[in-house]
């Protein structure tokens, strides 16, 4: 797959699939639809990807790697921890902005074993990293001393489960709105973080 990255048809196939997956989810979009919208032949598609699940993995890995790179850059900057958190929340908002509810559901609840593995591994990597960053902030006195790192990790895992909770989702107009609520709640709790507001 790496050999094709500079190939124009490969780039067009990936861009088309991203648009369709983000809009309709992975399950609903067919290889025929991707080929028709690109346009490429099915033979060309199969030259690039074994199936649409492998293409979805490729797109998700690309998204997760970009997000992780941006997160690491934010955390390495010399600024107060609360400012970093605001930037991370903005990053979350930007990452999920164009994703449909169907796509988010397909990511969290899918039958594709490799995609599940990818999501699980990346979630574990992200959770471990953010817990490490929060522990470092705690040592600097930017987070209250009494909170346990295990509690932070538990809450991070629980947030992932809440995204696909149908009862909770029904309270929000979109998955993006729920994701932002959960992200803000994780970092700020229920207190007003704007003292003058």
C-alpha positions as CSV (number, residue, x, y, z in Angstrom):
1,X,0.0,0.0,0.0
2,X,2.9,2.4,0.8
3,X,4.1,2.2,-2.8
4,X,0.8,3.7,-4.0
5,X,0.8,6.9,-1.8
6,X,2.1,9.1,-4.7
7,X,-0.3,7.5,-7.2
8,X,-3.1,10.0,-8.2
9,X,-5.8,7.3,-8.5
10,X,-4.8,6.0,-5.0
11,X,-5.1,9.5,-3.6
12,X,-8.5,10.0,-5.3
13,X,-9.8,6.7,-4.1
14,X,-8.8,7.5,-0.5
15,X,-10.3,11.0,-0.7
16,X,-13.6,9.7,-2.1
17,X,-13.8,6.9,0.4
18,X,-13.2,9.3,3.3
19,X,-16.0,11.6,2.1
20,X,-18.4,8.7,1.7
21,X,-17.4,6.9,5.0
22,X,-17.6,10.2,7.0
23,X,-21.0,11.0,5.5
24,X,-22.7,7.5,5.5
25,X,-20.5,5.3,7.7
26,X,-18.5,2.3,6.6
27,X,-21.1,-0.4,6.5
28,X,-23.5,1.4,4.1
29,X,-20.8,2.4,1.6
30,X,-20.0,-0.2,-1.1
31,X,-16.8,-0.7,-3.1
32,X,-18.9,-0.1,-6.2
33,X,-20.0,3.3,-4.9
34,X,-16.4,4.3,-4.1
35,X,-15.3,3.2,-7.6
36,X,-18.2,5.0,-9.2
37,X,-17.6,8.3,-7.4
38,X,-13.8,8.3,-7.8
39,X,-14.0,7.1,-10.8
40,X,-11.7,4.0,-10.8
41,X,-12.2,0.5,-11.9
42,X,-12.8,-2.3,-9.3
43,X,-9.6,-3.8,-10.6
44,X,-7.7,-0.7,-9.6
45,X,-9.4,-0.5,-6.3
46,X,-8.4,-4.1,-5.5
47,X,-4.8,-3.3,-6.6
48,X,-4.8,-0.7,-3.8
49,X,-6.9,-2.4,-1.1
50,X,-7.9,-6.0,-0.3
51,X,-11.4,-4.8,0.7
52,X,-13.2,-1.7,2.0
53,X,-12.4,-2.7,5.6
54,X,-8.7,-2.4,4.8
55,X,-9.4,1.0,3.2
56,X,-11.3,2.0,6.4
57,X,-8.3,0.9,8.5
58,X,-6.0,3.0,6.3
59,X,-8.2,6.1,6.7
60,X,-8.6,5.6,10.4
61,X,-4.9,5.0,11.0
62,X,-4.1,8.2,9.0
63,X,-6.7,10.2,11.1
64,X,-5.4,8.8,14.4
65,X,-1.8,9.4,13.5
66,X,-2.5,13.0,12.6
67,X,-4.5,13.5,15.8
68,X,-1.8,12.0,17.9
69,X,0.9,14.1,16.2
70,X,-1.2,17.3,16.9
71,X,-1.8,16.2,20.5
72,X,1.9,15.6,21.1
73,X,2.8,19.0,19.7
74,X,0.2,20.7,22.0
75,X,1.5,18.9,25.0
76,X,5.2,19.7,24.2
77,X,4.5,23.5,24.0
78,X,5.6,25.7,26.8
79,X,2.2,27.0,28.1
80,X,0.0,26.4,31.2
81,X,-1.8,23.1,31.4
82,X,-5.3,24.6,31.2
83,X,-4.4,26.3,27.9
84,X,-3.1,22.9,26.6
85,X,-6.4,21.3,27.6
86,X,-8.4,24.0,25.7
87,X,-6.3,23.3,22.6
88,X,-6.9,19.5,23.0
89,X,-10.6,20.1,23.2
90,X,-10.5,22.2,20.1
91,X,-8.5,19.4,18.4
92,X,-11.2,16.9,19.4
93,X,-13.9,19.2,18.0
94,X,-11.9,19.6,14.7
95,X,-11.3,15.9,14.4
96,X,-14.9,14.9,14.7
97,X,-16.4,17.9,12.8
98,X,-17.3,16.2,9.5
99,X,-18.0,12.7,10.8
100,X,-21.6,11.4,10.6
101,X,-23.2,9.6,13.5
102,X,-23.2,6.5,11.3
103,X,-19.4,6.7,10.9
104,X,-18.8,7.2,14.6
105,X,-21.2,4.2,15.4
106,X,-19.4,2.1,12.8
107,X,-16.0,2.9,14.4
108,X,-17.2,2.0,18.0
109,X,-19.5,-0.8,17.1
110,X,-18.2,-2.8,14.1
111,X,-17.8,-6.4,13.3
112,X,-14.5,-5.8,11.5
113,X,-11.9,-7.5,13.7
114,X,-8.8,-5.5,12.5
115,X,-10.7,-2.2,12.8
116,X,-11.7,-3.1,16.3
117,X,-8.1,-4.0,17.1
118,X,-6.9,-0.7,15.7
119,X,-9.4,1.4,17.6
120,X,-8.7,-0.5,20.9
121,X,-4.9,-0.2,20.5
122,X,-5.0,3.4,19.7
123,X,-7.5,4.2,22.5
124,X,-5.1,2.4,25.0
125,X,-2.2,4.3,23.6
126,X,-4.0,7.7,23.9
127,X,-5.4,7.0,27.3
128,X,-1.9,6.0,28.6
129,X,-0.4,9.1,27.1
130,X,-3.0,11.5,28.5
131,X,-2.8,9.9,31.9
132,X,1.0,10.4,31.8
133,X,0.5,14.0,30.8
134,X,-2.0,14.6,33.6
135,X,0.2,12.9,36.2
136,X,3.0,15.3,35.1
137,X,0.7,18.2,35.4
138,X,-0.4,16.9,38.8
139,X,3.3,16.9,39.9
140,X,3.6,20.5,38.8
141,X,0.6,21.4,40.9
142,X,-1.7,22.1,37.9
143,X,-4.1,19.3,38.8
144,X,-5.3,18.6,42.3
145,X,-3.0,16.2,44.2
146,X,-5.6,13.8,45.5
147,X,-6.8,12.4,42.2
148,X,-5.5,8.9,41.4
149,X,-4.0,8.1,37.9
150,X,-6.1,4.9,37.9
151,X,-9.3,7.0,38.3
152,X,-8.2,9.1,35.3
153,X,-7.7,6.0,33.2
154,X,-11.0,4.6,34.3
155,X,-12.9,7.7,33.3
156,X,-11.2,7.8,29.9
157,X,-12.3,4.3,29.2
158,X,-15.8,5.1,30.4
159,X,-16.0,8.1,28.1
160,X,-15.5,5.8,25.1
161,X,-18.4,3.6,26.3
162,X,-20.6,6.7,26.7
163,X,-20.2,7.8,23.1
164,X,-22.1,4.7,22.0
165,X,-24.7,4.8,24.7
166,X,-28.0,5.2,22.9
167,X,-29.9,6.6,25.9
168,X,-27.2,9.3,26.4
169,X,-26.9,10.0,22.7
170,X,-30.6,10.7,22.5
171,X,-30.1,13.8,24.6
172,X,-27.8,15.4,22.0
173,X,-28.4,16.5,18.5
174,X,-25.3,14.9,17.2
175,X,-22.4,12.6,18.2
176,X,-20.1,15.5,17.9
177,X,-22.1,17.4,20.5
178,X,-21.9,14.4,22.9
179,X,-18.2,13.9,22.3
180,X,-17.6,17.6,23.1
181,X,-19.7,17.4,26.2
182,X,-17.9,14.3,27.5
183,X,-14.5,15.9,26.7
184,X,-15.4,19.1,28.5
185,X,-16.8,17.1,31.4
186,X,-13.6,15.0,31.7
187,X,-11.3,18.0,31.8
188,X,-13.5,20.5,33.7
189,X,-16.2,18.5,35.6
190,X,-19.4,20.5,36.2
191,X,-17.7,23.7,37.4
192,X,-17.6,26.8,35.3
193,X,-14.0,27.1,34.1
194,X,-14.5,30.7,33.2
195,X,-14.3,32.6,36.5
196,X,-15.8,35.9,35.2
197,X,-18.7,34.2,33.3
